Amino acid sequence: MDLLKEIILKEASIMTSDVLKLDAVLNHQVDPVLIMEMGREFARRYAEASITKVITVESSGIPIAFATALTLGVPLIFARRKKTLIADPDAFSERVPSFTKGIVTDIMVSRQFLTPADKVLFIDDIIANGDAARGLIKIIERSGAELVGLGIVVEKSFQAGGRTIREQGIRVESLVKIASLDNGQITFE
């Protein structure tokens, strides 16, 4: 998506050679028109997959996953990062580290929303090392649902996340791939 690349070049900040700050694009502020365009693109790429639900991890993946689910006409599920008083005590759960947050959290999905009858599309904003993605993939597998693929807005291809998930035989579609953040420059694949 050329428009997304242009916006990233204009709005993103390079924090280190591993960290790209996308607050003005994905993680703090979102452009609804751009979000809907990305959702339509993911829906187009997975149109043939007979998806019954879209899934993501809270919170930054929610807008793009919502736009994708809306376009596909299916429900959206998001894995929670915090247990609440009304959370399903028997939820699927997985402990995952977060590269950008520098913490380990539990992600949880209620068993009532993810079943063996589901064909799910996993949408997320960024993939770096892929720890959160692998955690949610384990939850999907334990539920018996079929994972049809993973849609990523920004893949940092110089980190292992996207590659290791593809090595599992999972289809990964990235809207933008960043090959490097070296020398304060964003280099796209």
C-alpha positions in Angstrom: 0.0 0.0 0.0 1.8 3.1 -1.3 -0.4 5.5 0.7 0.5 3.7 4.0 4.2 3.9 3.1 3.9 7.7 2.5 2.1 8.2 5.8 4.7 6.1 7.7 7.5 8.1 6.1 5.8 11.4 7.1 4.5 10.5 10.6 6.6 7.7 12.1 9.5 8.3 14.5 12.5 6.0 14.6 13.3 5.4 18.3 16.2 2.9 17.8 17.3 0.6 15.0 14.7 -1.9 16.3 11.8 0.4 17.4 9.5 2.4 15.2 7.0 4.7 16.9 3.7 4.8 15.0 1.6 6.7 17.4 0.3 9.1 14.8 -0.6 6.2 12.5 -1.7 3.2 14.5 -1.0 3.2 18.2 -2.5 6.4 19.6 -4.2 8.2 16.9 -5.9 6.6 13.9 -7.1 8.0 10.6 -10.5 6.3 10.1 -10.4 6.6 6.3 -6.9 4.9 6.2 -8.1 2.3 8.7 -11.1 1.4 6.5 -8.9 1.2 3.4 -6.6 -1.2 5.2 -9.5 -3.3 6.4 -10.9 -3.5 2.8 -7.4 -4.6 1.6 -7.2 -7.4 4.2 -10.8 -8.5 3.3 -9.8 -8.5 -0.4 -6.7 -10.6 0.2 -8.7 -13.2 2.3 -12.0 -13.0 0.4 -11.9 -16.6 -0.7 -11.3 -18.0 2.9 -14.9 -18.2 4.2 -13.9 -16.4 7.4 -16.4 -16.6 10.2 -14.6 -14.3 12.7 -11.7 -11.8 12.8 -9.5 -11.9 15.9 -6.8 -9.5 17.3 -5.0 -8.7 20.5 -6.0 -5.5 22.3 -5.5 -2.7 21.9 -3.7 -1.3 18.8 -4.9 -4.1 16.5 -8.6 -3.4 17.2 -9.3 -0.5 14.7 -7.8 -2.5 11.7 -9.4 -5.7 12.8 -12.8 -3.9 13.2 -12.5 -2.4 9.7 -11.7 -5.9 8.3 -14.5 -7.6 10.2 -17.0 -4.9 9.1 -15.9 -5.3 5.5 -16.2 -9.1 5.7 -19.5 -8.9 7.6 -18.3 -11.1 10.5 -17.8 -10.6 14.3 -14.6 -9.3 15.8 -13.0 -10.9 18.8 -10.1 -9.4 20.7 -7.9 -11.1 23.1 -7.8 -9.2 26.4 -4.6 -8.3 28.1 -6.1 -7.7 31.5 -8.3 -10.0 33.6 -11.5 -8.3 34.7 -14.0 -9.2 37.5 -16.4 -10.5 34.9 -13.9 -12.4 32.8 -14.5 -16.0 31.9 -12.6 -18.0 34.5 -12.2 -20.8 32.0 -10.9 -18.6 29.1 -8.2 -19.7 26.8 -5.0 -18.0 28.1 -1.4 -17.6 27.0 1.5 -15.7 28.6 3.3 -13.5 26.1 6.1 -11.0 26.1 5.6 -7.7 24.3 8.6 -6.4 22.4 7.6 -2.7 22.4 6.0 -2.6 25.8 8.9 -4.5 27.4 6.6 -6.6 29.7 5.0 -10.0 29.9 1.2 -10.2 29.9 -1.5 -12.9 29.7 -3.8 -12.7 26.7 -7.2 -14.3 27.1 -10.1 -15.2 24.9 -13.4 -16.5 26.2 -14.3 -20.0 25.1 -17.8 -19.0 24.1 -16.4 -16.8 21.3 -13.9 -19.1 19.7 -15.1 -22.6 18.7 -14.1 -25.4 16.4 -16.7 -24.2 13.9 -14.8 -21.0 13.4 -12.5 -20.0 10.5 -10.6 -17.0 11.9 -8.5 -14.3 10.3 -5.9 -12.8 12.8 -5.3 -9.1 12.2 -2.6 -7.1 14.0 -0.9 -3.7 13.7 2.8 -4.6 13.9 4.9 -7.8 14.0 8.4 -7.7 15.3 9.5 -10.8 17.1 6.0 -12.4 16.9 5.6 -13.4 20.5 2.1 -12.0 20.9 1.1 -13.5 17.5 2.5 -17.0 18.5 0.6 -16.8 21.8 -2.7 -16.0 20.1 -2.0 -18.7 17.5 -1.7 -21.2 20.3 -5.0 -20.1 21.7 -6.7 -20.5 18.3 -5.2 -24.0 18.0 -6.4 -25.0 21.4 -9.9 -23.8 20.6 -10.1 -26.1 17.6 -10.8 -23.1 15.3 -9.1 -22.9 11.9 -6.6 -20.1 11.5 -6.9 -19.1 7.8 -4.1 -16.5 8.0 -2.6 -13.5 9.6 -2.9 -9.9 8.3 -0.2 -7.5 9.5 -0.2 -3.7 8.8 3.5 -3.3 9.4 6.0 -6.2 9.3 9.5 -5.4 10.5 11.0 -8.1 8.3 14.5 -7.6 9.8 13.1 -9.2 12.9 12.0 -12.9 13.0 8.3 -12.7 13.8 6.8 -12.9 10.3 9.3 -15.4 9.1 8.9 -17.8 12.0 5.1 -17.7 11.6 5.4 -18.4 7.8 7.7 -21.3 8.7 4.8 -22.8 10.7 2.9 -23.0 7.4 0.6 -20.0 8.2 -0.3 -17.6 5.5 0.9 -14.1 6.4 -0.1 -11.0 4.4 1.6 -7.7 5.3 0.5 -4.4 3.9 4.0 -2.9 4.4 7.4 -4.6 5.1 10.2 -2.6 6.7 13.6 -4.1 5.9 15.6 -1.7 8.1 15.6 1.2 10.5 19.3 1.6 10.4 20.9 5.1 10.4 17.6 6.7 11.2 16.1 5.8 7.9 13.0 3.7 7.1 13.9 1.2 4.3 10.9 -0.7 2.8 11.2 -4.1 1.2 
